[in-house]
Amino acid sequence: QVQLVESGGGLVQAGGSLRLSCAASGRTFSSYAMGWFRQAPGKEREFVASISRNGISTYYADSVKGRFTISRDNAKNTVYLQMNSLKPEDTAVYYCAADSSPRTGYSPTRITNDYDYWGQGTQVTVSS
């Protein structure tokens, strides 16, 4: 079992930056692939970025590639999402998630259902 707590959301103008953090409980954080997802009002939850258990492999949605960076610090049980050049369409609740499957530990997926544990979410609002 792992608990995830996101922080760092807020209101920012278009073109600005935010850094989201997700702190995980437990001693097995380094065995999980991690992902960030987001959900805008009236829309389905969508993949944003994922990172392998060792931090070497990362994947991004096309809509954020080149603007967002996912990283992790296994010593601190924390995964980050650095968001630059924010756009109004990035407005959403952002969730971090953990995938405990050994099969995907080094090849994190984009699939929501592959992730076992979820945080409560943090709101990001980008004004135009």
Salt bridges, closest charged atoms under 4 A:
GLU46 OE2 - ARG38 NE 2.62
ASP62 OD1 - LYS65 NZ 3.21
ASP90 OD1 - ARG38 NH1 2.91
ASP90 OD2 - ARG67 NH1 2.77
